Amino acid sequence: MDKFEYYTYKYDTEGWMGGKVDVSESQADLNRLGEDGWELVSSTTTNQGQGYTRSMIMIFKRKLEF
């Protein structure tokens, strides 16, 4: 049976009310995690209200090697 470890990554958005994402920065972070064997399995935003968000929460997993 496969076993996994999980990693929770919080990406803070920018701007006065939030919601602005630096695409090149987030893409670099995602690529770095992928190179380390992490696979994105879920993501969501933390809604601040009125459609604005302050951060994105991403859940990654990778197989444990024995």
Secondary structure as the mmCIF struct_conf table of DSSP 4:
data_model
#
loop_
_struct_conf.conf_type_id
_struct_conf.id
_struct_conf.beg_label_comp_id
_struct_conf.beg_label_asym_id
_struct_conf.beg_label_seq_id
_struct_conf.end_label_comp_id
_struct_conf.end_label_asym_id
_struct_conf.end_label_seq_id
STRN STRN1 PHE A 4 ASP A 12
STRN STRN2 GLU A 14 GLU A 14
BEND BEND1 GLY A 15 GLY A 18
STRN STRN3 LYS A 20 LYS A 20
HELX_RH_AL_P HELX_RH_AL_P1 VAL A 23 GLU A 35
TURN_TY1_P TURN_TY1_P1 ASP A 36 GLY A 37
STRN STRN4 GLU A 39 GLY A 49
TURN_TY1_P TURN_TY1_P2 GLN A 50 GLY A 51
STRN STRN5 TYR A 52 LYS A 63
HELX_LH_PP_P HELX_LH_PP_P1 LEU A 64 GLU A 65
#
